[in-house]
Amino acid sequence: MKQGTKWLPLFSTNFLGVFNNNYFKLLIITISVSWFPKEHNISSFIVSLASGLFFVPYILFSPLAGKLSQIMYKKRIIVYSRIVEFPIYLIGALGFYFENLYIVLTCIFLLGTVSTLFSPAKYGLIRDIGGNEGISFGTGTLEMLTFFGNIVGPVVASIIADHYNYILLSMILIGVAILSLITTVMIKVTESEPNINVKETINPIIFLINSFKWAKSYVGMNLIVLGLGIFWMIDGMLQMNLIVHCPNFLKLSNTQMSMIMSVALIGIGIGSYTAGVLSGGKVELLLTLIGGFGMTIFLFLTFVIQPNNAALFSFFIFFIAMFSGFYMVPLSSYIQLKIEGRKQGKMIAYSNFITFILLFIGSVLFGVISDNFGTNAVFLFLLIIIISMTLILLFFVKDFKNRLQILFSKKQ
């Protein structure tokens, strides 16, 4: 397979899967509200519940996912995941037909479970496809497309919600699932042999304790994992906040809200891709610091100014999203570079475990903060979290300090 096209099947199936999960989740959030009397005002509750149910499987099953990525071929895991997803989407489509909240929420939990098992395998294939020199490019592009899926899925769902058409809703859901399976089968990769003798626990508590101790053998790794998890927590809370803030504070329709999500999409895409390119085949930790401080500045402006103009608000969201791409790519690449072979699946599973604990906490905190203090207070909370994490990485992870010392020594 040619150099430029060898990545395409992995990138495609990742984008399509993320798109469909987020498309389905936002359909639940926007459409199921209409199944209840307006006076109930349950939008924030459904946002938190649907997001939380998608995150819980990552907490429960990340240890199992990490073990599977070591004892099985990673491509096989991805193919099986796509096969299992198909009937879940079919049942989910029926849930919308019958306007049954229990069915669609059960499906979002099951989709979260499948995604949990899929995640270590997809990241583990990056080195197998591109080698060490392809890690930054592969990670940057994969993360960019993950963000595309995170935004494009809700954008399409928002438009569908404003112009409800059950047939179109279902055709998109099922059609994307089919395309995702096809692109998965097209992945061409040479993997190392699975290690069938792995003795890893699948108990989440024991897994967390053992993984934390194991990660300590790699200097600074636990803080890198925490930093990556904090990023995803911020991303999740920001997306939930847009869903509530845009209609309630800016008085926008679902379709208009989707335009602001598109702005975030462009920002994240530019940030992630540019970070991958600027890294130049290595892990450039300075980009994480630039990203963290950049996000801090624009979150501060959003909180203080409280723009009620959609254009100015979109401007701030664009730069928050762009700098988030700068922040995230080096952290994800760092994990993949430091951990080689089949152990990479274990580290990615540990990283996912921490990430989704934080995402679950974030979904709960979003409900508490937005209900009691308003959506603008969420921007302040995110500001405090990102500046704190950026400073922790700078002062307590040796590789960050070393990179700064090298930079300043070159200038002298």
N, C-alpha and C positions, 0 to 999 in steps of 0.2 A: 504494500500500500504506500502511495506517495507520501512524502513528508508532510505536505499541507493538508492531506485528507485523512491521515491515520487517526487524528483526534475526533473527527466529525461524528462518528457513531456515539462515542461516550458523551461528548458535549450535547448532542441532540437528545439522547434519551434522558439525560439529566435535566435539560431545560423543559422537555415535555412533561416529565414526571412532576417537577416542581410547579410548573404551570397548572397542571390538573389538580394537584392537592390544594393550591391556593385559590384556584377558581372555585372548587367545590366548597372550601371553607367560607369564602366570602359570600357565596350564594346562600349558605345557611344563615350567615349574619344579616344579610340584607333582606332576604325573602321571608325567612321564618318569622321575622318581626310582624309581618302582615297577618300571620296566623293567629295573633292575639289581639285583644282590644287595645286601642291606642292609649287609653288611660293607664295601662300597665307600665309603659315606659321601661321596657326591659332590654334596650339595645346594648347598654354597657355590660349587662349580665350575660347576654348571649355572646358578645365579643369575647369576654373572659372565659366563658364555659367552653365554647368551640375551640379556642386557642389552647386552653388547658388540656382538653381531651386529646388533642393532637400531640401535645408535648409529653404527657404521662408515659406512653409506651417507651420513649427514649430513656426515661428513668428506670423503668422496669426491665427492659430487654436489651439495653446497650451492652451489658456483659455477654449475653448470648450472641449478639451481633459480632462483637470482637472475636469471640471464639470461633464462630462460623467462618470468618474471613481468614482464619489461620488453618482450619482443618478442611476447607473446601476451596475449589477454584473460584476466584472472585467473579469471573464472568458468569459462571453457573448460578451463583447467588443472585446476580442482577437479573438474569433471565427468569428464574423462578419468581422473583419479586414482581416482575411485570405480569407474569401469568396470573398470579394470585390477585393482583390489583383489579383485573378486568371484571370479575363477578361482583367485587365490592362496589365498583362504579355503577354497575347495572342495578344493584339493590338501592344505591343512593339515588339514582334517577327515579326509581319507584317511590322512594320516600318523599320526593318533591311532588310527585303526581298525587299521592294520598295526603300531602301536607302533614306528614307525621314527623315531629321533631325527634322522637326517640330513635327512629330509623336512621335519619341523617346524622345524628350525633354518634350513634353506634358505628356508622361507616367512617366517620372522621377519626374515631379511635382506632379502627382497624387499619385505615390508611397510614396513621401514625406508626402503627406496629410494623407495617411493611417497609415504610421509609427508614425506620430504625435499623432493620436488617440490611437494607440497601446501602446505607451511608458509608460504613467502613470499606465495603467492597469497591465503591466507585472511587473513593479517594486513593485506595490502595493501588488501583489500576494506573494512576497517573505516572508513577515511576516506571511501571512495567511497559507503558506505551512510549514514554518520552525519555527515559533514562534520567540520571541526576540533573543533566543540563536542561531538561524539559520541565522540571518541577515548578519553577516560578511561573513560566508561561502557562503550563497546564492548570496550575492552581488558580492563577489570576483569571484565566478565561473561564474555568469551571465556576468560580465564584461569581464572575460577572453574569454568566448565564443563569446561575442560581438566583441572583437578584432580579434578572429579567423575568424569570418565572414567578418570583415573589410579587412582582409588580404587575406584569402583563396579565396574569391570572385574575387578580382582583379588578383590574381595569375592565377586562371583558365581562366579568361577573357583574360589575356595577352597571354597565350598559344593558346587560340582559335584565337586571333587576328593575331598571327604569322602563324597559319595553318588554315586559314579561312574555316569553314565548316558550312553552314547555318543550316543544319539539326541537327547537334550536338549542335550548339548554342541554338536552339529552344528547343531541348529535355531536355537540362539541365535546362533551364529557367522554362519550364512548369512542368518538373518532380519534381524539388525542391519545387515549389509552391504547388503541390499536397501533397508531404510529410509534408510540413509545416502545411497544413490544418489538416491532419490526426493526427499529434502529438498534435495539439492544442485541438482537441476533446478529447484526452486522459488525459488531465489535471484533476486531482482529488483534489478538495480543498473545504474547508468549509469557506465561507466568512461571514462577518458581514452583516446585512441587509443594503441595499442601503438607503441613506437619500434623499428621493424624494422632500424634502422641501428646498433643498439648493438654496440660492438666489445669486449665483455667476454670475458676468458679463462675457460675452464672447467677450466684446470689448477689443482688445489687449492693448490699451493705459490705459484704466481704470483698467484693470486687472493688468498691471505692477505696477501702482501706489498703488493700494490696496494691492497687494501681498507684495510689498516692505515694506509697513507700517505694515502689519501683521507679516512678517518675523522678523521685529525689536523686536517683543515681545519675540523672542528666541535669547538670547545673542550671537552675532557673526554669526548668520545664514546667513545674507546677504553676508558676506565675504566668508563663506563656499560655498555658491551657486556660487559666482563669481569665486572662486578658481577652482571649478569643471568645470565651463564653460570655463575658461582659459585652463584647461587641454584638453578639447575636441577641442578647437580652435587650440591648438598646434598640436594635433594629426591629425586634418584635414589638416592643412597647411603642416605638415611633409609628409603626404601621397601624397598630390598634388605635393610637391617638388620632391619626389622620381620619380614620373611619368615623370617629365620634366628633372630632373637632370641626371638620369641614362642614357637615350639615348643621351642627348646633351653634357654632360660633361664627362661621363665615356664611352660613345659610346657603350652602351649595347643594345641588342635586347629586345623586349617585354618579351620574355621568360626569358632572363637573369635578367631583371628587376624584374620579378616575384620571382626569387630566393632571391633577396635582401629583397623583401617584406616578403618572408617566414622566413628570419632571424628575421625580426621585429616581425612576428607572434610568433616565439618561445620566443623571449625576453618578449613580452607583456604577453604571457601565463604564463611564469615562474614568472614574477613579480606580476601579479594579483592573481594567485593561491597562491603563497607564502605569499603574504600580507594577504589573507584571512585566511590561516593556522596560521601564526604568531600572528594574532589578538587574537586567542584563545577564540572565543566567545564574544569578546568585541571589541570596536572601539579603535584602537591603532594609535593615531594621530602622534606619532613619525615617523611612516613609511612614512607619507606625507612629513615630513621635509627631511628625508633621500632620498626619491624619488626626491624631488625638487632640492636638492643640487647635487645629482648624475646626473640628466639630465643636469644641468648647466655645470658640468665638461666635459661631453662627447659632448655636443653641442659646447663648447668652443674649444675642440680639433678638432672637425670636421671643424669648421670655420677657425681656424688658420693653420692647416696642409693641408687642402684642398686635401685629398687623391684622387689620380687618379688611385689608385689600388683598384679593386673591393673587395678584401679580407679585406684590412684595413678599407675601407669604411663600409663594412658589420659589422665588429667588433664594430665600433663606433655606428652604428645604433642599433645593438643588445642591447648595454648597455643603450642607450637612451630609447629604448622601455621597457627594463626591469625595469628601475627606474621609468618610467611613470606609470607602474602598481602599484608600491609601493606608488606613490603619490596619485593616484586616488581612490583606494578602500576605505581607511578610510574616505574620504570626502563623498563619496556616502553612505557609511554605517552610517555615522554621521547623515545625513538628515533623513534616515529611522528610526534610533533609537529615535531621538528627537521628531518626529511627529508620533502620533498614530492614529489608526482608519481611518475613511474616510477622515480626513484632510490631510492624507499623499498624496492622489491623487492631492490635490490642491498644496501642496509644490513641488511635483515632476513636475507638470505642470509648476509651476513658474521657477523651476530649468531648465527645458527644454527650456522655453522661453528665459531665459538669455543665456543658452548654444548656442542656434541656432541663436540668434542675433550675438553672438561672432563668430560662425561658418560662418555666412554670411559675416560679416566684414572680417574674415580671408580669405575667398575666393576672396574678392575684393582686399585685401592687397597683397595676393599672386600674383595676376595678375600684380599689380602695381610694387611690389618689383622685381619680377623675370624678368619682361620686361625691367625695367630701370636699375637695378643693378646686375642682374644675380641671379642664384639659390643659390650660396654660401651665398649671403647676407641674404637669408631667414633664414639660420641657425643662423646668428647673431641676427636677429630679435627675433627668438624663444628663444634664450639664454636670451636676455634682459627681455622678458615677463615672463619666468618661474622663474628667480631669483627674480624679483620684486614681483611676486605673493607669492612666498615662504616666503620672508621676511615680507610681509604684514600679512600673516597668523600667522607668528611667533610672531610679535610684537603687533598685534591689535585684535587677537582672544584669549579671556581669557583662554579657555580650552587648547590651545597649550602651553601657558605660565605655566599654572598649571601642565600640564603633565611633562614639563621640570623640574619644581621645585621638583616634586615628584621623578623624576629620580635622580637628584643631591642630594637630601636629603638622598636617600637610599645609595649613595656612600660614604657619610660622616660618 
